[in-house]
Amino acid sequence: MGLHSHKARQEQPNSPAVYVRHRVRCEACHDEKLLAFSCKRRGFCPSCGARRMADSAALLVDDVLPNQPMRQWVLGNCSRHGSTSHIHVVVSVPFPLRFLFASQPAVMGKVLGVIYRTIATHLTHKAGFTKPLARTGAVTLIQRFGGALNLNIHFHMLFLDGVFIGGANGQPMRFLRVKTPTKAELTQITRTIAHRVARYLERQGLLERDTGNIYLTPEAVEKVRPGTGREAGLGHASDEDPSNQLLGSSITYRIAVGRVRYELNQK
């Protein structure tokens, strides 16, 4: 059976093409199928997602990651388990912080820097060196949703499983692998990350803490959307801003729009 294909382009008036596809035709039965390979639209597209995933993986393997052992650190609302290939560290992100990170990417980037420096310092010290004498590295992929497509920002971090030393005065660089982190080390890293992230957000005036609870400050919520009110909390900044309502519903696994939400509100 042979296959023939040709490109088909759909256009809108006064606009460039919105997507490109292949029409695949079987020579035997003459059945035709449409195969989209670049829709260039907002939302979820299996074809575009798979293509970008393959492109990103090829870039990392061919041009970015060295030929050295790697370890995955997943920091977010997840369970912990350890193996020789990856480590899941429990850093459960409270709902208000998920709302803050989703609304303010710049803040999320600063927090990611805090997390990276914490883990990098741990690896350097475990190898028996200080930061000026040894260096490590990581690649982070930021995932914005959980298994239920709820808003749950967490970081997948591919860390070198050790440090590079040398390289000064023409000396060759050498890689030293560190041992698998112990349960006690993971617990300490988790506590250190939580403390440093909270301290940074407090210094920025975005977070308030009391015994066992954390709150977003009114300033943090106002920065999400100018003029959205002064109420701090989980996406309740303003009833007039639909974006905040959608974020809050997605974080808390609630139905935000549609007939089901209307029916639940009537009960």
C-alpha positions in Angstrom: 0.0 0.0 0.0 1.4 3.4 -1.0 0.6 6.8 0.6 0.4 10.1 -1.1 0.2 13.4 0.8 -0.1 17.1 0.0 -0.2 20.2 2.2 -3.4 22.0 2.9 -3.4 25.5 4.4 -6.4 27.1 6.1 -6.5 30.9 6.1 -8.8 33.5 7.6 -9.6 36.8 5.9 -6.9 39.4 6.2 -4.8 37.2 8.3 -1.9 34.7 7.8 -2.4 31.0 7.7 -3.5 29.7 11.1 -2.4 26.1 10.6 -0.8 23.7 8.2 -1.7 20.1 7.7 -1.1 17.0 5.5 -3.8 15.2 3.6 -2.7 11.5 3.5 -4.3 9.3 0.8 -4.1 5.5 0.5 -3.4 4.3 -3.1 -5.2 1.1 -2.5 -8.5 2.1 -0.9 -8.3 5.8 -1.6 -9.1 6.6 2.0 -8.0 10.0 3.1 -6.9 11.3 6.5 -5.9 14.8 7.7 -2.6 14.9 9.7 -2.0 18.2 11.4 1.6 19.0 12.2 1.6 22.7 13.2 -1.6 24.3 14.2 -0.1 27.5 15.7 -3.0 28.0 17.9 -3.5 28.5 21.7 -4.5 25.5 23.7 -3.6 21.9 23.7 -2.5 20.3 20.5 -1.1 16.7 20.6 0.8 17.2 17.4 2.5 20.4 18.3 3.1 19.3 21.9 4.9 16.1 20.7 6.9 18.0 18.1 8.1 20.6 20.7 8.9 17.8 23.2 11.0 15.9 20.7 12.8 19.1 19.6 13.5 20.1 23.2 14.8 16.7 24.1 17.1 16.6 21.1 18.5 20.0 21.9 19.3 19.1 25.4 20.9 15.8 24.5 22.9 17.0 21.5 23.9 20.5 22.6 23.4 21.2 26.3 23.8 18.3 28.6 27.3 16.9 29.1 28.0 13.2 29.0 27.9 12.9 32.8 25.4 11.3 35.3 22.3 13.4 35.8 19.6 13.3 38.6 16.1 14.7 38.4 14.8 16.8 41.2 11.0 17.5 41.1 10.0 20.4 43.3 6.3 21.0 43.7 3.3 19.3 45.2 4.4 15.7 44.8 5.3 12.6 46.7 8.8 11.6 47.5 10.7 8.6 46.3 14.4 8.1 45.6 16.3 5.9 43.3 19.6 5.9 41.5 18.1 7.8 38.6 16.0 10.5 40.1 14.8 12.0 43.4 11.5 13.5 44.2 11.7 16.1 46.9 8.6 17.2 48.8 8.3 21.0 48.6 4.5 21.3 48.7 3.6 24.7 47.3 0.6 26.2 49.2 -2.3 27.4 47.2 -1.6 31.2 47.6 1.9 30.7 46.2 0.6 28.8 43.2 -1.6 31.8 42.5 1.3 34.2 43.0 3.7 32.2 40.7 1.1 31.9 38.0 0.3 35.6 38.1 3.8 36.9 38.4 6.4 35.0 36.3 9.2 37.3 37.4 8.7 36.3 41.0 8.6 32.6 40.0 11.9 33.1 38.3 13.5 34.6 41.4 12.2 31.7 43.5 13.6 29.2 41.0 17.0 30.9 41.5 16.7 30.4 45.2 16.0 26.7 44.7 18.8 26.2 42.3 21.4 27.8 44.6 20.2 25.7 47.5 20.7 22.4 45.7 23.9 23.5 44.0 25.4 24.5 47.3 24.4 21.1 48.8 26.1 19.2 45.9 29.3 21.3 46.1 29.6 20.9 49.9 28.9 17.1 49.6 31.7 16.8 47.1 34.0 18.4 49.7 34.5 21.8 48.0 33.3 25.4 48.2 31.5 27.2 45.4 34.5 29.1 44.0 36.4 25.8 43.5 33.6 23.6 42.1 30.6 24.1 39.8 27.5 22.2 38.9 24.7 22.9 36.6 21.0 22.2 35.9 18.3 22.5 33.3 14.8 23.3 34.6 11.5 22.6 32.9 8.5 24.5 34.5 5.3 22.6 34.5 2.1 24.6 35.2 -0.5 21.8 35.6 -1.1 18.6 37.6 -2.6 15.3 36.6 -6.1 16.7 36.7 -5.1 19.7 34.5 -5.3 21.8 37.6 -3.0 24.8 38.1 -0.1 23.4 40.0 3.3 25.0 39.1 6.3 22.9 39.9 9.8 22.5 38.6 11.4 19.5 37.0 15.2 20.1 37.4 17.8 18.0 35.7 20.9 18.4 37.9 24.4 17.2 37.3 24.9 14.4 39.8 28.1 15.9 41.0 30.5 18.8 40.4 33.2 19.9 38.0 36.6 21.0 39.4 39.7 22.4 37.8 39.8 24.4 34.7 42.0 27.1 36.1 45.5 27.9 34.6 44.9 25.6 31.7 44.2 22.6 33.9 41.7 20.1 32.5 38.3 20.0 34.2 37.4 16.9 36.1 34.0 15.6 37.1 33.3 14.2 40.6 30.1 12.3 41.2 28.5 12.5 44.6 26.6 9.8 46.5 22.8 9.5 46.4 21.2 11.9 48.9 20.0 10.3 52.1 16.6 10.8 53.6 18.0 13.2 56.2 19.7 15.3 53.5 16.5 15.5 51.5 14.6 16.6 54.6 17.1 19.3 55.3 17.2 20.5 51.7 13.4 20.8 51.7 13.4 22.8 54.9 16.1 25.1 53.7 14.3 25.7 50.4 11.0 26.5 52.2 12.7 28.9 54.7 14.7 30.7 52.0 11.7 31.1 49.6 9.5 32.4 52.4 12.2 34.8 53.6 12.6 36.2 50.0 8.9 36.7 49.5 8.6 38.4 52.9 11.4 40.8 52.0 9.7 41.6 48.7 6.5 42.4 50.6 4.6 39.6 48.9 4.0 37.2 51.9 3.0 37.3 55.5 3.4 34.4 57.9 1.9 33.5 61.3 1.8 30.2 63.2 1.2 27.5 60.6 -0.3 29.7 58.0 0.9 32.0 55.1 -1.0 34.8 53.4 -0.4 36.9 50.3 -0.1 40.6 51.1 -2.6 43.1 49.6 0.3 44.4 47.5 1.0 41.0 46.1 -2.6 40.6 45.0 -2.8 44.1 43.6 0.3 43.5 41.4 -1.5 40.7 39.6 -4.0 43.1 38.0 -3.9 46.8 38.6 -7.0 47.9 40.4 -8.3 44.5 41.5 -8.9 45.4 45.1 -7.0 44.9 48.3 -8.2 41.5 49.6 -5.4 39.1 50.0 -5.8 35.3 49.6 -6.4 32.7 47.0 -7.5 34.5 43.8 -10.4 36.4 45.5 -8.8 39.8 44.7 -11.8 41.0 42.6 -15.1 39.6 41.5 -14.7 41.9 38.4 -11.5 40.2 37.2 -12.3 36.8 35.6 -8.7 35.8 35.4 -8.3 35.7 39.1 -11.4 33.6 39.5 -10.2 31.1 36.8 -6.8 30.8 38.6 -8.4 30.3 42.0 -10.8 27.7 40.7 -8.1 25.8 38.8 -5.8 25.7 41.9 -8.5 24.4 44.2 -9.8 21.7 41.7 -13.1 23.6 41.3 -15.3 24.0 38.2 -14.9 27.6 37.1 -17.4 28.0 34.2 -20.1 26.1 32.5 -23.5 24.6 33.2 -22.1 22.3 36.0 -20.8 25.3 38.0 -24.2 27.1 37.5 -26.1 24.0 38.8 -23.8 23.7 41.8 -24.3 27.3 42.7 -28.1 26.9 42.7 -28.0 24.1 45.3 
